[in-house]
Amino acid sequence: MSPTTVTRCGGRVRAPMKAFFERYRPHPWHGLPVGPKYPEVVHAYIEITPFDTVKWEIDKETGYLRVDRPQLSNSLPPMLYGFVPRTYCGERIAKLAGTEKGDGDPLDICVLSERPINRADVLLSARPVGGLLMVDHGEADDKIIAVLDKDPAWGGARDIHDLPPALVDRLRHYFLTYKWVPGTAESPVKIDRIYGVDDAVKVLAASVDDYNERFGG
């Protein structure tokens, strides 16, 4: 059987594997909508949970999760961590951040949930409340902060000030240290400021525009 042929119900379907895959499972980055009620509620594809000691990342070509690297420290993400589909950190994101360019990835999102969600490769609806203006190796790499939509404990949050400051500080500390290599002087990451929901909506809009320009609407 050729690599571009798949078997289904006892018969052979001659179709490229990529097209076959995308027919039954849309690519998490390109094949899903931004959200059910954008910009108030967006989709979040989760790559990492608070229980993961390995950094998972979407493989841009296949849409599968790929092992990026083991976490170099004992620091674990305090929230679910993934990205918003059909977004891209390009020129507009860079302009908002005051950098020369964005990191060229989909816009990252961190989602707070009362109940533990202990597996990645899931899609959920999230309500943005703010974000972190993060710069990684000189590239804009914003992290949207959101709550799980209709969450019984956190679902009523509408702005960053509705979350405990200690929780936001914990998230900020995670990103400031998650790329730090033991034995080196400092992390390549800096976080210039924490912003609220109004700026989060602007960042989301810029990332959607960057995506449409880069890949087409």
C-alpha positions, 0 to 999 in steps of 0.5 A: 500500500502506498503512503498516500493510500488509506484503508477504510471499511475494508476498501482502499481510499486513494487520497493524500494522507494530509487531506484525509487527516484534515477531513476528519480532524481539522488542523488545530491552528488553521482548521478551527474558528477563533471562537464561538463569541469572539472576542468575548469568548475564544477557543483555546487549544490546550498543549500543556497542563499544570501537571506536565513536566514536558513542554509540548508544542503543536507541530505546525505541519501535521497538527499533532502535539510534539515533544519540544523539550523537558522542563529544565526546572521544577516550575510547572505552569499554574494554568492550562497553556495553549493557543488561540486558533487562526491567530499569528504573532506578526507585525501588528503584535510586534507594533503593540509590544514595541518590538521589531517582530513577533515570534511567528507562532499562534497567540498563546493563551493561559486558561484558569479552571477550578476543576483539574484538566489533566490532559492536553490536546483538547479544545475549550472555550475561554473568556479573556480577562487580560494578558502578559506583554512578554518579549522572548529573545527580542520577539513579541510573545504575548500571553493572553490570560483567560478563564474557562467559560462558564466555570463555576468558580472563575467564570464570572471574571471579566478583567484581570483585577477579578483574579487573585494577584498572587495567581497572576504573579505565579504565572508571571514567575513561571514564564520568567523562569521556564526558559532559564538554563541552570548555570546561566546568568539570566533568562532570555524572557522579560515581561514588560507589563500585565494588562487588562481585558481592553488591551487583551482584546486589542492583542487578539484583534491584532493577531487575527489580522496578522493571521489573515495577512499571513495565511489569508482569511 
